Amino acid sequence: MGRHDLAMHHAQSAIMIVQASLLMVCLPERKENKNKNKQKDLKEEGIKQEFKDRISILAVSYHNLGVEQEFLKMYQEAIDSYKQASAFALKYLGSEDAIYSNIN
């Protein structure tokens, strides 16, 4: 459709949104009352899966940004975006993960 500037903007917006949501998931809460251990364990498992899901989205968003930058002949920026996508996927998803395999 020839709207690569717009697609690049959308990829950048997705990165910012996911990064903000990761902070909301990962930063500790400021609650004084303590939950029961079982509830805490369930919550932590949910947070781990939510974190992994968001990292997957972040890695794909960085890869998509690289694709658009490459199309727009922003080659160094594209390389940096591809590297960032790969680094997030490898560090947090692992080398056996399908996302990592697909973006490398």
C-alpha positions as CSV (number, residue, x, y, z in Angstrom):
1,M,0.0,0.0,0.0
2,G,3.1,2.3,0.1
3,R,2.4,3.6,3.6
4,H,5.8,2.6,5.2
5,D,6.1,5.9,7.1
6,L,2.8,5.2,8.8
7,A,3.7,1.5,9.4
8,M,7.0,2.6,11.0
9,H,5.1,5.0,13.2
10,H,2.7,2.2,14.3
11,A,5.6,-0.1,15.1
12,Q,7.3,2.7,17.2
13,S,3.9,3.2,19.0
14,A,3.6,-0.5,19.7
15,I,7.1,-0.5,21.2
16,M,6.3,2.4,23.5
17,I,2.9,0.9,24.6
18,V,4.4,-2.6,25.3
19,Q,7.4,-1.1,27.2
20,A,5.0,0.9,29.4
21,S,2.9,-2.1,30.1
22,L,6.0,-4.2,31.0
23,L,6.8,-1.6,33.6
24,M,3.3,-1.9,35.1
25,V,3.7,-5.6,35.3
26,C,7.3,-5.7,36.6
27,L,7.5,-2.9,39.0
28,P,6.6,-3.8,42.6
29,E,3.3,-2.6,44.0
30,R,3.2,-0.2,47.0
31,K,0.8,-2.2,49.1
32,E,1.3,-2.6,52.8
33,N,-1.0,-5.6,53.3
34,K,0.4,-9.0,52.5
35,N,-1.5,-11.6,50.6
36,K,-1.5,-15.3,51.4
37,N,1.4,-17.2,49.9
38,K,-0.9,-19.3,47.6
39,Q,-2.5,-16.2,46.1
40,K,0.9,-14.6,45.7
41,D,2.3,-17.6,43.9
42,L,-0.7,-17.7,41.5
43,K,-0.3,-14.0,40.8
44,E,3.5,-14.4,40.2
45,E,2.8,-17.2,37.7
46,G,0.3,-14.9,35.9
47,I,2.8,-12.1,35.9
48,K,5.5,-14.4,34.4
49,Q,3.2,-15.5,31.6
50,E,2.1,-11.9,30.9
51,F,5.7,-10.8,30.9
52,K,6.6,-13.5,28.3
53,D,3.6,-12.6,26.2
54,R,4.6,-8.9,26.2
55,I,8.2,-9.6,25.4
56,S,7.0,-11.6,22.4
57,I,5.1,-8.6,21.2
58,L,8.0,-6.3,21.9
59,A,10.4,-8.5,19.9
60,V,8.0,-8.7,17.0
61,S,7.4,-4.9,17.1
62,Y,11.1,-4.3,17.0
63,H,11.4,-6.7,14.0
64,N,8.5,-5.0,12.2
65,L,10.2,-1.6,12.9
66,G,13.4,-2.9,11.3
67,V,11.5,-4.1,8.2
68,E,10.0,-0.7,7.7
69,Q,13.3,1.1,8.3
70,E,15.0,-1.2,5.8
71,F,12.3,-0.4,3.2
72,L,12.8,3.3,3.9
73,K,16.6,2.9,3.4
74,M,17.3,3.6,7.0
75,Y,19.8,0.8,7.1
76,Q,21.7,1.4,10.3
77,E,18.4,2.0,12.2
78,A,17.1,-1.2,10.7
79,I,20.1,-3.2,11.8
80,D,19.7,-1.8,15.3
81,S,16.0,-2.7,15.5
82,Y,16.7,-6.2,14.2
83,K,19.4,-6.6,16.9
84,Q,17.1,-5.3,19.6
85,A,14.4,-7.8,18.5
86,S,16.8,-10.7,18.6
87,A,18.3,-9.7,21.9
88,F,14.9,-9.4,23.7
89,A,13.8,-12.7,22.2
90,L,16.9,-14.6,23.1
91,K,17.3,-13.2,26.6
92,Y,13.7,-13.6,27.7
93,L,12.2,-16.3,25.4
94,G,15.2,-18.5,24.7
95,S,16.8,-19.8,21.6
96,E,14.2,-22.6,21.2
97,D,11.2,-20.2,21.1
98,A,9.4,-19.9,17.8
99,I,9.5,-16.0,17.9
100,Y,13.3,-16.1,18.2
101,S,13.6,-18.6,15.4
102,N,11.3,-16.6,13.1
103,I,13.1,-13.3,13.6
104,N,16.6,-14.7,13.1
